Structures are given as structure tokens and as C-alpha cells.
Amino acid sequence: MKHTIQLPVATLKTALPGFAKVISTKSYLPALASVRVVRHPDGTVTLHGTDLDSFVRYQVADADSGPPAELL
């Protein structure tokens, strides 16, 4: 099943610098070097990142609506 989640570029420019402070590119576990993107049934999109010691979450209210989806 193929899912597409479209986010405004301005939103990503705001969110990604904060994720860069937590997510390491030199992780032994590939999931720790990724951002988890979840679209909820109400249309909001949440971005999650972690290094197992710190957690960061960013909620996007103005994302495209669509079916619920989850991806890394």
C-alpha cells in the first residue's frame, strides 16, 4: 500500500533544525536516524524523532488531509 503525506516546505524548514539536534546520522540502529511521520484520522500530521535519551515531537496542523498513514 502506497501512502503520500504532503507537508508545506515552510513547516519543514521550521521543524527539521530541531530534529537535527536530537537525531544522529551515526546511529547503530537505522530507526534512530529517521523521522517518524504519522497522519492521524483528524488530518493532523505529527513528526517524531529520538536518540533514546531525548525525544522531539512536532505537530503540523496545516498538512494535506487523507487516510491515516505512518512511515519513517
C-alpha positions as protocol buffer text, in pm:
chain_id: "A"
residue {
  index: 1
  type: MET
  ca { x: 0 y: 0 z: 0 }
}
residue {
  index: 2
  type: LYS
  ca { x: 142 y: 337 z: -101 }
}
residue {
  index: 3
  type: HIS
  ca { x: 86 y: 644 z: 117 }
}
residue {
  index: 4
  type: THR
  ca { x: 173 y: 1004 z: 40 }
}
residue {
  index: 5
  type: ILE
  ca { x: 191 y: 1278 z: 301 }
}
residue {
  index: 6
  type: GLN
  ca { x: 248 y: 1627 z: 167 }
}
residue {
  index: 7
  type: LEU
  ca { x: 379 y: 1895 z: 403 }
}
residue {
  index: 8
  type: PRO
  ca { x: 441 y: 2263 z: 335 }
}
residue {
  index: 9
  type: VAL
  ca { x: 809 y: 2348 z: 284 }
}
residue {
  index: 10
  type: ALA
  ca { x: 790 y: 2632 z: 537 }
}
residue {
  index: 11
  type: THR
  ca { x: 677 y: 2384 z: 802 }
}
residue {
  index: 12
  type: LEU
  ca { x: 969 y: 2152 z: 731 }
}
residue {
  index: 13
  type: LYS
  ca { x: 1216 y: 2442 z: 742 }
}
residue {
  index: 14
  type: THR
  ca { x: 1084 y: 2522 z: 1089 }
}
residue {
  index: 15
  type: ALA
  ca { x: 1081 y: 2165 z: 1222 }
}
residue {
  index: 16
  type: LEU
  ca { x: 1394 y: 1999 z: 1082 }
}
residue {
  index: 17
  type: PRO
  ca { x: 1663 y: 2208 z: 1260 }
}
residue {
  index: 18
  type: GLY
  ca { x: 1518 y: 2092 z: 1593 }
}
residue {
  index: 19
  type: PHE
  ca { x: 1527 y: 1729 z: 1480 }
}
residue {
  index: 20
  type: ALA
  ca { x: 1891 y: 1765 z: 1375 }
}
residue {
  index: 21
  type: LYS
  ca { x: 1982 y: 1837 z: 1739 }
}
residue {
  index: 22
  type: VAL
  ca { x: 1839 y: 1501 z: 1852 }
}
residue {
  index: 23
  type: ILE
  ca { x: 1872 y: 1261 z: 1558 }
}
residue {
  index: 24
  type: SER
  ca { x: 2223 y: 1134 z: 1490 }
}
residue {
  index: 25
  type: THR
  ca { x: 2338 y: 1027 z: 1146 }
}
residue {
  index: 26
  type: LYS
  ca { x: 2590 y: 786 z: 1304 }
}
residue {
  index: 27
  type: SER
  ca { x: 2342 y: 558 z: 1479 }
}
residue {
  index: 28
  type: TYR
  ca { x: 2382 y: 181 z: 1511 }
}
residue {
  index: 29
  type: LEU
  ca { x: 2005 y: 141 z: 1477 }
}
residue {
  index: 30
  type: PRO
  ca { x: 1865 y: 278 z: 1148 }
}
residue {
  index: 31
  type: ALA
  ca { x: 1534 y: 373 z: 1311 }
}
residue {
  index: 32
  type: LEU
  ca { x: 1718 y: 618 z: 1538 }
}
residue {
  index: 33
  type: ALA
  ca { x: 1849 y: 806 z: 1232 }
}
residue {
  index: 34
  type: SER
  ca { x: 1495 y: 853 z: 1095 }
}
residue {
  index: 35
  type: VAL
  ca { x: 1195 y: 1076 z: 1147 }
}
residue {
  index: 36
  type: ARG
  ca { x: 863 y: 901 z: 1207 }
}
residue {
  index: 37
  type: VAL
  ca { x: 574 y: 1073 z: 1026 }
}
residue {
  index: 38
  type: VAL
  ca { x: 216 y: 994 z: 1133 }
}
residue {
  index: 39
  type: ARG
  ca { x: -104 y: 1128 z: 978 }
}
residue {
  index: 40
  type: HIS
  ca { x: -391 y: 1093 z: 1223 }
}
residue {
  index: 41
  type: PRO
  ca { x: -757 y: 1040 z: 1124 }
}
residue {
  index: 42
  type: ASP
  ca { x: -837 y: 1405 z: 1205 }
}
residue {
  index: 43
  type: GLY
  ca { x: -584 y: 1524 z: 941 }
}
residue {
  index: 44
  type: THR
  ca { x: -305 y: 1643 z: 1169 }
}
residue {
  index: 45
  type: VAL
  ca { x: 46 y: 1521 z: 1099 }
}
residue {
  index: 46
  type: THR
  ca { x: 299 y: 1452 z: 1374 }
}
residue {
  index: 47
  type: LEU
  ca { x: 676 y: 1419 z: 1328 }
}
residue {
  index: 48
  type: HIS
  ca { x: 870 y: 1220 z: 1592 }
}
residue {
  index: 49
  type: GLY
  ca { x: 1243 y: 1173 z: 1649 }
}
residue {
  index: 50
  type: THR
  ca { x: 1453 y: 1020 z: 1925 }
}
residue {
  index: 51
  type: ASP
  ca { x: 1802 y: 914 z: 2027 }
}
residue {
  index: 52
  type: LEU
  ca { x: 1659 y: 708 z: 2318 }
}
residue {
  index: 53
  type: ASP
  ca { x: 1769 y: 973 z: 2569 }
}
residue {
  index: 54
  type: SER
  ca { x: 1586 y: 1271 z: 2416 }
}
residue {
  index: 55
  type: PHE
  ca { x: 1260 y: 1287 z: 2228 }
}
residue {
  index: 56
  type: VAL
  ca { x: 1131 y: 1555 z: 1993 }
}
residue {
  index: 57
  type: ARG
  ca { x: 781 y: 1589 z: 1850 }
}
residue {
  index: 58
  type: TYR
  ca { x: 639 y: 1846 z: 1608 }
}
residue {
  index: 59
  type: GLN
  ca { x: 271 y: 1869 z: 1518 }
}
residue {
  index: 60
  type: VAL
  ca { x: 164 y: 2009 z: 1180 }
}
residue {
  index: 61
  type: ALA
  ca { x: -192 y: 2138 z: 1165 }
}
residue {
  index: 62
  type: ASP
  ca { x: -199 y: 2262 z: 802 }
}
residue {
  index: 63
  type: ALA
  ca { x: -100 y: 1939 z: 624 }
}
residue {
  index: 64
  type: ASP
  ca { x: -288 y: 1766 z: 342 }
}
residue {
  index: 65
  type: SER
  ca { x: -582 y: 1559 z: 454 }
}
residue {
  index: 66
  type: GLY
  ca { x: -601 y: 1191 z: 363 }
}
residue {
  index: 67
  type: PRO
  ca { x: -626 y: 845 z: 510 }
}
residue {
  index: 68
  type: PRO
  ca { x: -431 y: 769 z: 828 }
}
residue {
  index: 69
  type: ALA
  ca { x: -70 y: 671 z: 750 }
}
residue {
  index: 70
  type: GLU
  ca { x: 257 y: 608 z: 928 }
}
residue {
  index: 71
  type: LEU
  ca { x: 610 y: 596 z: 784 }
}
residue {
  index: 72
  type: LEU
  ca { x: 979 y: 655 z: 861 }
}
